[in-house]
Amino acid sequence: ALVHAVEGYITKGAWELTDMLHLKAIEIIGRSLRSAVAGDFGGREAMSLGQYIAGMGFSNVGLGIVHSMAHPLSAVYDI
């Protein structure tokens, strides 16, 4: 979730609307990640919202270098 938000924010295709979405996603994820990992339902719910918002922005900017590298590495190392 966080990688989607950061990657979408720094990619060349980013623009004002996607920046707004990605920054909001980073804010939500940043304040809820610890509680989500600890199993807190509210934290998990907030992480879902953060990922949803990051996805809305990410789907409008295209892939960045992180995903360009991740796809072939996933195939080679079965991760």
N, C-alpha and C positions, 0 to 999 in steps of 0.2 A: 504494500500500500504506500509506504513512504517513498520507495524508489519510484513508483509511478508518478507521484506528485512532484518529486524533485526533478526527475528526468523530463517530465512535461514542462516544468517551469524553465529549464535551462536550454531546451531544444531550440533549434533555429526557427521552427514553425510557430513558436509561442507568440501570442499577441495579447492585447489588454484583457479580454474576457477570460482567456485560458489562464493568464497570470493570476487573476482574481480567484478562479476556482482552485488552482494549485496551491496558492498561499493559504486559502481557507482550509484545504485538506491537510496541509502540513501543520497548521495550528491545531486542528482537531486531533490528528494522529499524535502529535507531540504531547498533548495533555492526557491522552488516554492509553497510550501504549503500555505503560507499566501496569496499570490496573487490569488491562485486558489480558496480559501475560499471566497475571496473578489469578485469573479466572473470574474476575468481577464481571457480572452481566452488563452493567452500565458501561464499563470500559469496552467490552466487546461490541456493544451496540454502537458506541461512538466510533470505534474503529471501522465498523461496517459503513457508517455514514461518511467517514473520512475517505475510505476507499471508493465509495460511490461517487463522491464529488471529484476525487482525483481521476476517476475513469471518465467522467463527463468532460473534463479538461483534456485528458490524455487522448481521447478519441478524436479530438479536433486539431491535434498538432502532429500526429504521426509518431513513428518510432524514433528513438534516439540511439546513441551508441551502446547503452547498457543492454537493450534488447537485441541489437544487432550482434553483440558478442554472446549473449546468453543462449540464444537459440542453437547455434552450432555446438557450443560447449555442453548444453543439455543432451544433445544427441550423442556426442562422443562419450561423455561420462555418465550417461543414464541418470541424470539428476533432474 
